[in-house]
Amino acid sequence: MPGLSYRTAGESHGKALTVLVEGLPAGLAVDIELINRELRRRQGGYGRGGRMNIEKDKANMLSGLRRGVTIGSPLVLQIPNRDHRIDEAPEINRPRPGHADLAGSLKWLTTDCRNALERASARETAARVAAGALAKSLLRQFDVQCVGFVVELGGIRASVADDASADQLIAARDANELYTPDASVVQAMIAAIREAEQAGDTLGGVVELRAFGLPPGLGTCTAWQDKLDGRLMQAVGSIQAIKGVEVGLGFEAARRPGSQVHDAIHFDPAQRDRPNFGFVRKTNNAGGLEGGMTNGQTLIVRAAMKPISTLRQGMDSVNLETLHAERTDYERSDVCAVPAASVVVENIVAFELARAWLGKFSGDTLREVRAAYDFYAAAVRSLPAAQPE
Ligand code: EPS
């Protein structure tokens, strides 16, 4: 059985964004309202630009469902673009530093940057959020929760408790336009975005994802392409404007001795029924991944987003038609899309976790997936008495 996968199609100002999802088991009730809620959250956050006033992102489910339940066939989701003027949109000849404009124009042998930028645009993340939010319908069956939020913006750092629960994080994050659980930094972040806006500039930041309820053993240490840390880094690193991805302590682990990095293992029989099967750690510097596999602790992934590359103040560039020095064009753009990136990371990671889940607990139907998980959970709890067959 092929694994869970998705592909997207669509341009920023084309008719629609489309995503094809294959490999979900039959018998899964899909929460379409959850998908649309995540699409709305992606459009929001303080610092978004004019395009978000035009679009009302909503997913049309074109295939793969009968009465709201998967039937094992490929699913197609379509998000129409209201601003679909790709044929009329003007040429862009002055590539924006930081965007796909220059490399894409040279790659496709054109002086019109629009061909490349239409597909490179972060609008494509709407399709990826739809796929990830769809995959959450599977994760939810097993009480796995993914929570993405903003931890840094324009150099201002949020402080988020290591032991916060998923529900606490969601409640705190959803209470403000910055999508950060730390209410004390919201005003400073808003002020920083306003200042950047006035200067015609843009701001980046760091987003964090925590995934709760994952059992040990998702991913593998046996094949490089299926190591879960590698899969997550590729998935998150492929998001527009992401320039760095960390798991757990990340780069900080390189600065400390091993005794200050690795998470000592303890056994607590009272937690035998939790997804960690009783194996607990007092720290989680590994971010829930060891050897390319989940280890039963909370998964922690962080991503660094560069500032958006469309600047109202413009930047030095070269007109590809004349090869003369000129400033970049400006139409409209976001000042800051870091809150939106937290939604994208959350849903993209959810998809990869669902993929890893079905890699370990595979089956054509949800019943078989559940049975595979229940068998594994019972077998782990019976260790060391019974050895694996
Ligand atoms: C985006 C849609 C785009 C931009 C933004 C993200 O719409 P438009 O180009 O028509 O204004 O607002 O794209 C970028 C940041 C980018 O660099 O391409 C969206 O739906 O998220």
Residues whose N, C-alpha, C, O or C-beta is under 5 A from the ligand:
A	BS01	EPS	R51 S121 A122 R123 I308 R332 S333 D334
